[in-house]
Amino acid sequence: MSRLYGIPHVVVGENQTFMGAEDRLRSAGVKVEVLQDATCVDLMNTFINEHPELWNEDIGE
């Protein structure tokens, strides 16, 4: 896997609600920081609770 557009560094606000492809990015040489920022976690949890149909549609559950 090559880096898309040569992006060397990705910052993820949180990955508690949904784990992305962080390991895949790292294996391609991308520096990945996962902050586990409380505001990001709260935003995602609020969205999931208020719009479960959209979340389940997007995530495929």
C-alpha positions as CSV (number, residue, x, y, z in Angstrom):
1,M,0.0,0.0,0.0
2,S,1.4,3.4,-0.9
3,R,0.6,6.6,0.9
4,L,-2.4,8.4,-0.6
5,Y,-1.3,11.8,-1.8
6,G,2.0,11.2,0.1
7,I,0.3,12.1,3.5
8,P,2.9,11.4,6.1
9,H,0.9,11.9,9.3
10,V,-2.7,11.3,10.4
11,V,-4.2,12.4,13.7
12,V,-7.3,10.5,14.8
13,G,-9.5,12.2,17.4
14,E,-10.8,8.9,18.9
15,N,-11.2,5.3,17.9
16,Q,-13.2,3.9,20.7
17,T,-16.5,4.1,18.8
18,F,-15.0,2.6,15.6
19,M,-11.6,1.3,14.9
20,G,-10.2,2.4,11.6
21,A,-7.3,1.3,9.5
22,E,-4.6,2.6,11.8
23,D,-2.4,-0.5,11.6
24,R,-2.7,-0.5,7.8
25,L,-1.6,3.1,7.6
26,R,1.3,2.5,10.0
27,S,2.4,-0.5,7.9
28,A,2.6,1.9,4.9
29,G,4.9,4.2,6.8
30,V,2.3,6.8,7.9
31,K,2.7,8.2,11.4
32,V,-0.6,7.7,13.2
33,E,-1.6,9.5,16.4
34,V,-4.8,8.4,18.2
35,L,-5.7,11.1,20.8
36,Q,-8.7,9.5,22.5
37,D,-9.9,13.1,22.9
38,A,-12.9,13.2,25.3
39,T,-14.7,15.8,23.2
40,C,-14.4,13.6,20.1
41,V,-15.6,10.5,22.1
42,D,-18.6,12.5,23.4
43,L,-19.5,13.9,19.9
44,M,-19.4,10.4,18.4
45,N,-21.4,8.8,21.2
46,T,-24.0,11.6,21.0
47,F,-24.3,11.1,17.2
48,I,-24.6,7.3,17.6
49,N,-27.3,7.7,20.3
50,E,-29.3,10.3,18.4
51,H,-29.0,8.7,15.0
52,P,-28.5,4.9,15.4
53,E,-30.1,4.3,12.0
54,L,-27.5,6.3,10.2
55,W,-24.7,4.8,12.3
56,N,-25.8,1.3,11.6
57,E,-26.3,2.0,7.9
58,D,-22.8,3.4,7.6
59,I,-21.1,0.8,9.7
60,G,-23.2,-2.0,8.2
61,E,-24.8,-3.5,11.3
